[in-house]
């Protein structure tokens, strides 16, 4: 590593006073970040803190609304990912972006294959020899002629690393690379990253696992709610202080429920597993109860919800809904009284080109049909009724959801599932991407549904939200439930400890 005084004087890549707004949502608010040669710099923060927006700006995917990027102290404009690559900035994604049908060498040099002869032809022998040399520098034994589709995730990451090395990358951004790796593969990856650091590469590492950050990074920067919080040498932090920096906000401002009496168990999940994704998940939700499911990106929360609903096939365990046992398909789940508001409303929640009325009626076409024929009048009346209940702001129910704000699109998704009269409702990130006013309305609706006796499983990356609304809270980490906390026991620090730390902290 370079001397600290030298690093401070000469950042390779710097984001200075950078802000970014998407549709009224402030993703970054005057953020500073400096990357130095010969340093591994960890970027930390809760889900939604702004980490992904920072990396996309540094890689040329987004342009900042305010502020400036500097390379070697000189202002630059990165109009595109290609422009970032030309400036020797490379990124290693969580899921490698390689061409599966091409071999390793072709992926390392894609678009830059060495040529020979006239007319020029690809020099495959030289290309494979160069790929083998680069992989050797990384300490990786991999056949340059192997088809990438046949590689493991860890091997594919090494191919991307070799590609970055072939471009003489001065900055390498590594985004959540360890989520699907074994401990041995993680150790190999860290060895390679340290080697690149020692060669003078500036490495930006985005991750959630605190033990990995403390073992790997030289410096840690923390973002919270799109704002810069702190940046210190890694020795300044321990797990507790990083968690405090990441959470560090008052929960008192969140919506507070009035908790009432609970009824019978309406959702019972026992030993649920999906091979390679999550395992041994047990949970119960009673009538009138909101059970929160918390955890960081990749913990398995959405996968559990999809498996409960029957979208994804389980490899073990059972699901019982309102006394109906062995519920294994979406059709059976809906008949038993389960509704599912998915995380991705644009692709899974609404048909954005269809009218609001058609969206609301989709799960219950039988109720708005007669002798097999759809009755548009019934469809419109149903949509108007739920639109009024949810205070949907739209021109009329013939309007397409693509013309609505994010909050009103979410209300269409909620209307669709509430129209099925569910006894149990799974809400996966119900307020993601909605404005403050819509968020408050959704919180009040969720509270009202619970008070009327509905059983609700709430998945949310918004920690104040899930803490305020939940009667009980389950925390997941790497496909396992690591903590079960009562409302009074669930503090931001305890949740983040269970979500990000190595030890398990199960509380009855």
C-alpha positions as CSV (number, residue, x, y, z in Angstrom):
1,X,0.0,0.0,0.0
2,X,1.1,3.6,-0.6
3,X,2.0,5.9,2.3
4,X,-1.2,7.4,3.8
5,X,0.2,11.0,3.2
6,X,0.7,10.2,-0.5
7,X,-2.8,8.6,-0.8
8,X,-4.5,11.7,0.7
9,X,-2.7,14.0,-1.8
10,X,-3.6,12.0,-4.9
11,X,-7.0,10.3,-5.2
12,X,-7.2,8.3,-8.4
13,X,-11.0,8.8,-8.6
14,X,-13.1,11.2,-6.5
15,X,-16.8,12.1,-6.3
16,X,-17.1,15.5,-4.8
17,X,-20.4,17.0,-3.5
18,X,-22.4,14.6,-5.7
19,X,-26.2,14.5,-5.6
20,X,-28.8,12.5,-7.6
21,X,-32.6,12.6,-7.6
22,X,-34.9,10.1,-9.3
23,X,-38.5,11.2,-9.7
24,X,-38.6,13.3,-6.6
25,X,-36.7,10.7,-4.5
26,X,-33.3,11.9,-3.3
27,X,-30.9,9.0,-3.9
28,X,-27.7,10.9,-3.1
29,X,-27.4,14.2,-1.2
30,X,-24.0,16.0,-1.5
31,X,-21.9,12.8,-1.1
32,X,-18.1,12.8,-1.1
33,X,-16.0,9.7,-1.9
34,X,-12.2,9.4,-2.6
35,X,-10.5,6.3,-3.9
36,X,-6.7,6.0,-3.7
37,X,-4.2,3.8,-5.4
38,X,-3.1,0.8,-3.4
39,X,-6.2,0.9,-1.1
40,X,-9.2,-1.3,-0.6
41,X,-12.1,1.1,0.3
42,X,-15.3,-0.4,1.7
43,X,-18.6,1.4,1.1
44,X,-21.2,0.5,3.7
45,X,-24.8,1.3,4.4
46,X,-28.3,-0.1,4.8
47,X,-30.3,-1.1,1.8
48,X,-31.3,2.2,0.1
49,X,-28.4,4.2,1.6
50,X,-27.2,5.2,-1.9
51,X,-24.4,2.7,-2.5
52,X,-25.7,1.4,-5.8
53,X,-26.3,5.0,-7.1
54,X,-22.7,5.9,-6.2
55,X,-21.3,2.9,-8.1
56,X,-23.5,3.6,-11.2
57,X,-22.3,7.2,-11.3
58,X,-18.6,6.1,-11.0
59,X,-19.2,3.6,-13.8
60,X,-20.9,6.0,-16.1
61,X,-24.4,4.5,-15.9
62,X,-25.9,7.6,-14.3
63,X,-24.7,11.2,-14.4
64,X,-24.8,13.3,-11.2
65,X,-27.3,16.1,-11.0
66,X,-24.8,18.2,-9.0
67,X,-21.2,17.8,-8.0
68,X,-18.2,16.6,-10.0
69,X,-16.1,13.5,-10.7
70,X,-12.3,13.9,-10.8
71,X,-9.6,11.6,-12.0
72,X,-6.1,12.4,-10.8
73,X,-7.6,15.8,-9.6
74,X,-9.0,16.7,-13.0
75,X,-12.8,17.1,-13.6
76,X,-14.2,14.5,-16.0
77,X,-17.6,13.6,-17.4
78,X,-18.4,9.9,-17.7
79,X,-21.2,9.9,-20.3
80,X,-21.5,6.1,-20.5
81,X,-20.0,2.8,-19.2
82,X,-17.7,2.8,-22.2
83,X,-16.4,6.2,-21.2
84,X,-15.7,4.9,-17.7
85,X,-13.8,1.9,-19.2
86,X,-11.7,4.2,-21.3
87,X,-10.7,5.9,-18.1
88,X,-9.6,2.6,-16.7
89,X,-12.6,2.1,-14.4
90,X,-13.8,-1.5,-14.2
91,X,-16.6,-3.2,-12.2
92,X,-17.1,-6.7,-10.9
93,X,-20.9,-7.3,-10.5
94,X,-22.5,-9.6,-8.0
95,X,-23.7,-11.6,-11.0
96,X,-20.9,-11.7,-13.6
97,X,-21.9,-10.1,-16.9
98,X,-20.2,-12.6,-19.2
99,X,-21.1,-14.3,-22.5
100,X,-21.8,-17.9,-21.5
101,X,-21.4,-19.4,-24.9
102,X,-17.9,-17.9,-25.4
103,X,-14.8,-19.3,-23.8
104,X,-12.7,-17.8,-21.1
105,X,-10.2,-16.1,-23.3
106,X,-12.9,-14.6,-25.6
107,X,-14.6,-13.1,-22.5
108,X,-11.3,-11.7,-21.2
109,X,-10.7,-9.9,-24.5
110,X,-14.2,-9.4,-25.8
111,X,-14.2,-6.4,-28.2
112,X,-10.4,-6.3,-28.1
113,X,-9.3,-9.6,-29.5
114,X,-5.7,-9.6,-30.8
115,X,-5.4,-9.9,-34.6
116,X,-2.9,-11.1,-37.1
117,X,-2.6,-11.5,-40.9
118,X,-4.1,-9.7,-43.8
119,X,-7.1,-9.5,-43.8
120,X,-6.8,-9.4,-40.0
121,X,-8.1,-12.4,-38.2
122,X,-8.4,-13.2,-34.5
123,X,-5.2,-14.6,-33.2
124,X,-6.7,-17.3,-30.9
125,X,-3.4,-18.8,-29.9
126,X,-2.1,-15.4,-28.7
127,X,-5.4,-14.6,-27.0
128,X,-5.5,-17.8,-25.0
129,X,-1.8,-17.4,-24.1
130,X,-2.5,-13.9,-22.8
131,X,-5.6,-15.0,-20.9
132,X,-3.6,-17.8,-19.3
133,X,-0.9,-15.3,-18.3
134,X,-3.4,-12.9,-16.7
135,X,-5.1,-15.7,-14.8
136,X,-1.7,-16.9,-13.6
137,X,-1.0,-13.4,-12.3
138,X,-4.2,-13.7,-10.3
139,X,-3.1,-17.1,-9.0
140,X,-6.0,-18.9,-10.8
141,X,-5.8,-22.2,-12.6
142,X,-8.4,-22.0,-15.3
143,X,-8.5,-23.3,-18.9
144,X,-8.6,-20.3,-21.3
145,X,-10.6,-22.5,-23.7
146,X,-13.3,-23.5,-21.2
147,X,-16.8,-22.4,-21.9
148,X,-17.9,-19.7,-19.4
149,X,-21.3,-21.2,-19.0
150,X,-19.7,-24.3,-17.4
151,X,-17.8,-22.3,-14.8
152,X,-18.7,-21.7,-11.2
153,X,-19.7,-18.3,-10.0
154,X,-16.3,-17.8,-8.3
155,X,-14.5,-18.9,-11.5
156,X,-16.6,-16.5,-13.6
157,X,-15.7,-13.7,-11.2
158,X,-12.0,-14.4,-11.8
159,X,-12.6,-14.2,-15.5
160,X,-14.0,-10.7,-15.0
161,X,-11.0,-9.9,-12.8
162,X,-8.7,-11.0,-15.6
163,X,-10.6,-8.8,-18.0
164,X,-10.1,-5.8,-15.8
165,X,-6.4,-6.6,-15.5
166,X,-6.1,-6.8,-19.2
167,X,-7.4,-3.3,-19.5
168,X,-4.9,-2.0,-17.0
169,X,-7.8,-0.9,-14.7
170,X,-6.7,1.6,-12.2
171,X,-10.0,1.5,-10.3
172,X,-11.9,-1.8,-9.7
173,X,-15.5,-1.6,-8.2
174,X,-16.5,-4.8,-6.6
175,X,-20.3,-5.0,-5.9
176,X,-21.5,-7.6,-3.4
177,X,-19.2,-10.3,-4.8
178,X,-19.4,-12.8,-1.9
179,X,-23.2,-13.4,-1.5
180,X,-23.1,-16.8,-3.3
181,X,-19.6,-17.9,-2.6
182,X,-18.3,-20.6,-0.3
183,X,-15.8,-19.6,2.5
184,X,-13.0,-21.0,0.4
185,X,-14.0,-19.1,-2.6
186,X,-14.3,-15.9,-0.5
187,X,-10.7,-16.4,0.7
188,X,-9.5,-16.8,-2.9
189,X,-11.3,-13.7,-4.0
190,X,-9.8,-11.7,-1.1
191,X,-6.4,-12.9,-1.9
192,X,-6.8,-11.7,-5.5
193,X,-8.2,-8.3,-4.3
194,X,-5.2,-7.8,-2.0
195,X,-2.9,-8.7,-4.8
196,X,-4.5,-6.0,-7.0
197,X,-4.3,-3.5,-4.2
198,X,-0.6,-4.2,-3.8
199,X,-0.1,-3.6,-7.5
200,X,-1.5,-0.1,-7.0
201,X,-5.2,-0.6,-8.0
202,X,-7.8,1.4,-6.2
203,X,-10.5,-1.1,-5.1
204,X,-14.0,0.0,-4.0
205,X,-15.7,-2.9,-2.2
206,X,-19.4,-2.8,-1.6
207,X,-20.6,-5.4,0.9
208,X,-22.8,-6.1,4.0
209,X,-20.8,-8.8,5.9
210,X,-19.1,-6.9,8.7
211,X,-16.5,-9.5,9.4
212,X,-15.4,-9.4,5.8
213,X,-15.2,-5.6,5.8
214,X,-13.1,-5.6,8.9
215,X,-10.8,-8.3,7.5
216,X,-10.3,-6.9,4.0
217,X,-10.7,-3.1,3.9
218,X,-8.1,-0.4,4.5
219,X,-10.8,2.3,4.8
220,X,-14.5,2.4,5.4
221,X,-17.1,5.0,4.2
222,X,-20.6,4.8,5.5
223,X,-23.7,6.3,3.8
224,X,-27.1,6.7,5.4
225,X,-30.3,7.8,3.6
226,X,-28.2,9.0,0.6
227,X,-25.9,11.1,2.8
228,X,-22.3,10.8,3.7
229,X,-21.9,9.8,7.4
230,X,-18.2,9.1,8.0
231,X,-15.0,7.8,6.4
232,X,-12.2,6.4,8.5
233,X,-9.4,3.9,8.4
234,X,-10.7,0.4,9.2
235,X,-8.9,0.3,12.5
236,X,-11.2,3.1,13.7
237,X,-14.2,0.7,13.6
238,X,-15.5,-2.4,15.2
239,X,-18.8,-4.2,14.3
240,X,-20.8,-2.2,16.8
241,X,-19.5,1.2,15.6
242,X,-20.2,0.4,12.0
243,X,-23.7,-0.7,12.9
244,X,-24.3,2.6,14.8
245,X,-23.0,4.6,11.8
246,X,-25.2,2.6,9.4
247,X,-28.4,2.9,11.6
248,X,-27.8,6.1,13.4
249,X,-31.3,7.5,12.9
250,X,-34.2,8.0,15.3
251,X,-37.0,5.5,14.9
252,X,-39.5,7.7,16.8
253,X,-40.7,9.4,13.7
254,X,-42.0,6.2,12.1
255,X,-45.7,5.3,12.2
256,X,-46.6,3.7,15.5
257,X,-49.3,1.0,15.6
258,X,-51.9,0.4,18.2
259,X,-51.5,-3.3,19.0
260,X,-54.5,-5.3,19.9
261,X,-55.4,-8.9,20.8
262,X,-54.2,-11.7,18.5
263,X,-56.3,-14.5,17.2
264,X,-55.6,-18.0,15.7
265,X,-52.6,-18.9,13.7
266,X,-53.4,-18.3,10.0
267,X,-50.0,-18.9,8.5
268,X,-47.8,-21.7,9.7
269,X,-44.5,-22.4,8.0
270,X,-42.4,-25.4,9.2
271,X,-38.9,-26.4,8.1
272,X,-39.2,-24.6,4.8
273,X,-36.3,-24.8,2.5
274,X,-35.3,-24.2,-1.1
275,X,-32.0,-26.0,-1.9
276,X,-29.1,-23.6,-2.2
277,X,-31.2,-20.5,-1.4
278,X,-32.5,-20.8,2.2
279,X,-33.1,-23.5,4.8
280,X,-35.0,-24.5,7.9
281,X,-37.4,-21.5,8.1
282,X,-40.1,-21.7,10.7
283,X,-42.6,-18.9,11.3
284,X,-46.2,-18.3,12.4
285,X,-48.5,-15.3,11.9
286,X,-51.7,-15.0,13.8
287,X,-54.9,-13.1,13.0
288,X,-54.3,-9.4,13.7
289,X,-50.6,-9.8,13.8
290,X,-47.8,-8.3,11.7
291,X,-44.7,-10.3,11.6
292,X,-41.7,-8.5,10.1
293,X,-39.0,-10.2,8.1
294,X,-35.8,-8.2,8.0
295,X,-32.3,-8.7,6.6
296,X,-29.8,-7.4,4.1
297,X,-29.8,-7.8,0.3
298,X,-29.4,-11.5,-0.5
299,X,-30.5,-12.8,2.9
300,X,-33.3,-14.8,1.3
301,X,-36.4,-12.9,2.4
302,X,-38.1,-12.5,-1.0
303,X,-37.2,-16.1,-1.8
304,X,-39.0,-17.3,1.3
305,X,-42.1,-15.2,0.4
306,X,-42.2,-16.6,-3.2
307,X,-41.9,-20.1,-1.9
308,X,-44.6,-19.7,0.7
309,X,-46.9,-18.5,-2.1
310,X,-45.8,-21.4,-4.3
311,X,-44.1,-19.4,-7.1
312,X,-40.9,-21.2,-6.4
313,X,-40.8,-24.9,-5.5
314,X,-39.7,-25.8,-2.1
315,X,-37.3,-28.7,-1.4
316,X,-38.5,-29.3,2.1
317,X,-41.0,-28.2,4.7
318,X,-44.7,-27.3,4.8
319,X,-47.0,-24.4,4.5
320,X,-50.4,-24.2,6.2
321,X,-52.8,-21.3,5.5
322,X,-56.0,-20.9,7.6
323,X,-56.1,-24.6,8.4
324,X,-55.4,-25.6,4.7
325,X,-52.4,-27.9,4.8
326,X,-49.7,-28.7,2.2
327,X,-50.3,-25.5,0.2
328,X,-47.7,-25.7,-2.6
329,X,-49.0,-23.7,-5.6
330,X,-50.2,-20.1,-6.1
331,X,-53.7,-21.4,-7.0
332,X,-53.9,-23.4,-3.8
333,X,-52.5,-20.5,-1.8
334,X,-55.1,-18.0,-3.2
335,X,-58.0,-20.4,-2.6
336,X,-56.8,-20.8,1.0
337,X,-56.9,-17.0,1.4
338,X,-53.3,-15.8,0.8
339,X,-52.4,-12.7,-1.1
340,X,-48.9,-11.6,-2.2
341,X,-47.8,-8.1,-3.0
342,X,-44.4,-8.7,-4.7
343,X,-41.3,-6.6,-4.4
344,X,-41.1,-5.7,-8.1
345,X,-44.4,-4.0,-8.8
346,X,-43.3,-2.9,-12.4
347,X,-42.7,-6.4,-13.6
348,X,-44.6,-8.7,-11.2
349,X,-47.2,-6.5,-9.5
350,X,-49.1,-4.7,-12.2
351,X,-49.6,-5.0,-16.0
352,X,-48.5,-1.4,-16.6
353,X,-50.3,-1.1,-20.0
354,X,-53.6,-2.5,-18.9
355,X,-56.3,-0.3,-17.3
356,X,-56.5,0.0,-13.5
357,X,-59.8,-1.8,-13.7
358,X,-58.3,-4.8,-15.5
359,X,-55.4,-5.0,-13.0
360,X,-57.7,-5.0,-10.0
361,X,-59.8,-7.8,-11.4
362,X,-57.0,-10.1,-12.6
363,X,-57.0,-12.5,-9.6
364,X,-60.8,-12.7,-9.4
365,X,-62.0,-12.8,-13.0
366,X,-64.7,-15.2,-12.0
367,X,-66.4,-12.6,-9.8
368,X,-66.5,-10.0,-12.7
369,X,-67.6,-12.5,-15.3
370,X,-70.9,-14.2,-16.2
371,X,-71.1,-17.5,-18.1
372,X,-67.5,-17.1,-19.1
373,X,-67.8,-13.5,-20.4
374,X,-66.1,-10.6,-18.7
375,X,-68.5,-7.9,-17.6
376,X,-66.6,-4.6,-17.9
377,X,-69.2,-2.8,-15.8
378,X,-68.5,-5.1,-12.8
379,X,-64.8,-4.7,-13.3
380,X,-65.0,-0.9,-13.3
381,X,-67.2,-0.9,-10.2
382,X,-64.8,-3.1,-8.3
383,X,-61.9,-0.9,-9.2
384,X,-63.7,2.3,-8.3
385,X,-64.7,0.8,-4.9
386,X,-61.1,-0.1,-4.0
387,X,-59.7,3.1,-5.5
388,X,-61.9,5.1,-3.1
389,X,-60.9,2.9,-0.1
390,X,-57.2,3.3,-0.9
391,X,-57.5,7.0,-1.9
392,X,-56.1,6.2,-5.3
393,X,-55.2,9.3,-7.3
394,X,-56.0,8.6,-10.9
395,X,-58.0,10.2,-13.7
396,X,-60.3,7.2,-13.7
397,X,-60.1,3.4,-13.6
398,X,-59.5,3.3,-17.4
399,X,-56.1,4.9,-16.8
400,X,-53.0,2.7,-17.2
401,X,-50.7,2.3,-14.2
402,X,-47.7,3.4,-16.2
403,X,-49.1,6.9,-16.1
404,X,-49.3,6.9,-12.2
405,X,-46.8,7.8,-9.6
406,X,-45.0,5.0,-7.8
407,X,-47.2,5.3,-4.7
408,X,-50.4,5.0,-6.7
409,X,-49.0,2.1,-8.7
410,X,-48.5,0.4,-5.3
411,X,-52.1,1.1,-4.4
412,X,-53.2,-0.6,-7.6
413,X,-51.2,-3.7,-6.5
414,X,-52.7,-3.6,-3.0
415,X,-56.2,-3.1,-4.5
416,X,-55.7,-6.2,-6.7
417,X,-54.9,-8.4,-3.8
418,X,-57.3,-6.9,-1.2
419,X,-60.1,-7.5,-3.7
420,X,-59.5,-11.2,-3.2
421,X,-60.6,-10.9,0.5
422,X,-57.4,-12.5,1.8
423,X,-57.0,-13.8,5.4
424,X,-53.2,-13.7,5.1
425,X,-51.2,-11.1,3.2
426,X,-47.5,-11.1,2.3
427,X,-46.2,-7.6,1.7
428,X,-42.7,-7.5,0.1
429,X,-41.2,-4.0,0.2
430,X,-44.6,-2.3,0.1
431,X,-43.3,1.2,0.3
432,X,-40.2,1.0,-1.8
433,X,-39.9,3.9,-4.2
434,X,-43.0,5.8,-2.9
435,X,-43.1,9.3,-1.6
436,X,-43.5,10.2,2.1
437,X,-47.2,10.8,1.9
438,X,-48.0,7.5,0.1
439,X,-45.8,5.7,2.7
440,X,-47.8,7.1,5.6
441,X,-51.0,6.0,3.9
442,X,-49.7,2.5,3.3
443,X,-48.6,2.3,6.9
444,X,-52.1,3.3,8.1
445,X,-53.7,0.8,5.7
446,X,-51.4,-2.1,6.9
447,X,-52.3,-1.2,10.6
448,X,-56.0,-1.1,9.7
449,X,-55.9,-4.5,8.0
450,X,-54.2,-6.1,11.0
451,X,-56.7,-4.5,13.4
452,X,-59.5,-6.1,11.3
453,X,-58.0,-9.5,11.8
454,X,-55.7,-10.1,8.8
455,X,-52.4,-11.9,9.3
456,X,-49.6,-10.0,7.7
457,X,-46.0,-11.0,6.8
458,X,-44.1,-7.8,6.2
459,X,-40.8,-7.8,4.4
460,X,-39.0,-4.4,4.4
461,X,-35.5,-3.0,4.0
462,X,-36.7,0.2,5.7
463,X,-35.6,-0.5,9.3
464,X,-37.7,2.2,11.0
465,X,-40.8,0.9,9.1
466,X,-40.4,-2.7,10.0
467,X,-39.6,-1.9,13.6
468,X,-42.6,0.4,14.0
469,X,-45.2,-1.9,12.3
470,X,-44.2,-5.4,13.5
471,X,-45.5,-7.2,16.5
472,X,-42.6,-9.6,16.1
473,X,-39.5,-9.5,14.0
474,X,-37.6,-12.3,12.3
475,X,-34.1,-11.5,10.9
476,X,-32.5,-13.5,8.1
477,X,-28.9,-13.8,7.1
478,X,-27.6,-15.9,4.3
479,X,-30.7,-18.0,4.0
480,X,-31.3,-18.7,7.7
481,X,-33.3,-17.0,10.5
482,X,-30.7,-15.7,12.9
483,X,-33.0,-13.9,15.3
484,X,-36.6,-13.7,16.5
485,X,-37.4,-10.6,18.4
486,X,-40.4,-9.3,20.2
487,X,-41.5,-5.7,19.5
488,X,-39.9,-4.4,22.7
489,X,-36.7,-6.3,22.1
490,X,-36.2,-5.2,18.5
491,X,-33.8,-2.3,18.4
492,X,-31.9,-1.1,15.2
493,X,-28.6,-2.3,16.7
494,X,-29.9,-5.8,17.5
495,X,-31.5,-6.2,14.1
496,X,-28.3,-5.1,12.2
497,X,-26.2,-7.3,14.5
498,X,-28.3,-10.3,13.5
499,X,-28.5,-9.3,9.9
500,X,-24.8,-8.6,9.3
501,X,-22.7,-10.2,12.0
502,X,-21.1,-13.7,12.0
503,X,-22.7,-15.0,15.2
504,X,-26.2,-16.1,15.5
505,X,-28.4,-14.3,18.0
506,X,-31.6,-16.1,18.5
507,X,-34.0,-14.5,21.0
508,X,-37.2,-16.2,22.0
